[in-house]
Amino acid sequence: VLAAASLGWNAAGLELNPTLWLASSLRRLLSPRSVRTNSAMILGDMFHNESAREGLRRADCVMIFGVRPLMPRIA
């Protein structure tokens, strides 16, 4: 997400795990201003959270690190 944002893309990362979301958010906050402006780290479930889905709709780039049981729902 941060790499895409550094290229000027509007990038969003969606995380289910609060600990991983916090780590990603801290990395984002320590990034240059242009990266912070072009990125968002969203805590939530894209299947059950409308605000999370809305954040993904605005993104030019979405990174999904999926586990096998989740993949059929994404495809």
C-alpha positions, 0 to 999 in steps of 0.5 A: 500500500505504501509503495503504491502511494509513493508512486502517487496512487490512491491506495488502501489497505484493509486489515482484520487484525487490530495489531497488524492494522496498528503496525501498518498505521504507524508505518504510514504515519512515519512515511513522507507526507505525500505517502500519508496523503495517498494512503489509508489503513482501514480496520475492518471486514470488507464483507461486513463493513460498509465503511471499509468497502467504501474506502476500497472503492475510492482506491486505485490500488488494493492489496489483498493478502488472502488465506486460502479459505478467503479466496473464493469469496474474493474471486 
